[in-house]
């Protein structure tokens, strides 16, 4: 995942992504702040626009397939201008 920190977009690479994959962004208490289905599963890299509702701060980002985590959550720092 890059860039990190970011202000509006992130890129995710992964050959393990398939249909029914979602991106989940949680605050540090574990509360889901954003969830979205990833587009076409045949791509190896995705550019994700972050919603403006996510304010500056530290978040945890997780990929899920059929509501099961794929790997460990990663920290994401959002720094908007």
C-alpha positions in Angstrom: 0.0 0.0 0.0 1.4 3.4 -0.9 1.7 6.3 -0.5 1.6 6.4 3.3 1.0 9.0 4.6 -1.6 10.0 2.0 -4.1 12.8 1.5 -6.7 11.4 -0.9 -5.7 8.1 -2.6 -3.9 4.9 -2.0 -2.6 2.2 -4.3 -2.9 -1.5 -3.3 -0.9 -4.3 -5.0 -1.7 -7.9 -4.7 -2.1 -11.1 -6.7 -4.2 -12.6 -4.0 -7.2 -10.4 -4.7 -10.2 -12.0 -6.1 -14.0 -11.5 -6.4 -15.8 -10.4 -3.3 -12.8 -8.5 -1.9 -13.4 -5.4 0.2 -11.2 -2.7 1.6 -12.1 -1.9 5.2 -10.8 1.2 7.1 -11.2 1.3 10.8 -10.2 3.8 13.5 -7.9 2.7 16.3 -10.8 1.5 18.4 -11.8 -0.9 15.7 -14.9 1.0 14.5 -15.4 0.7 10.7 -15.1 4.1 9.1 -15.3 3.1 5.5 -15.9 -0.2 3.6 -15.9 -0.6 -0.2 -15.8 -3.4 -2.7 -12.8 -3.6 -4.9 -13.4 -3.4 -8.6 -12.3 -6.0 -11.2 -10.6 -8.9 -9.5 -8.1 -9.5 -12.3 -6.1 -6.4 -11.7 -2.8 -6.6 -9.8 -3.0 -3.0 -8.6 -5.9 -0.8 -7.5 -6.1 2.9 -7.0 -8.6 3.7 -4.2 -9.9 7.2 -3.7 -10.5 7.8 0.0 -13.8 9.4 1.0 -13.6 13.0 2.3 -15.4 11.9 5.5 -12.1 10.4 6.7 -10.4 13.2 8.5 -6.7 13.5 9.4 -5.5 10.7 11.6 -4.2 7.2 12.0 -6.4 4.3 10.7 -6.1 0.6 10.2 -6.7 -0.7 6.7 -7.6 -4.3 6.1 -8.5 -6.4 3.0 -11.3 -8.9 3.3 -12.6 -11.7 1.2 -16.1 -12.9 2.1 -15.8 -11.0 5.5 -12.6 -12.9 6.4 -9.3 -10.9 6.8 -6.5 -11.2 4.2 -3.3 -10.8 6.0 -2.6 -8.4 8.9 -4.1 -4.9 9.1 -1.8 -2.1 8.1 -1.5 1.4 9.5 -2.6 4.3 7.3 -1.9 7.9 8.1 -4.2 10.4 6.4 -2.9 14.0 6.2 -5.2 16.3 4.3 -4.2 19.9 3.5 
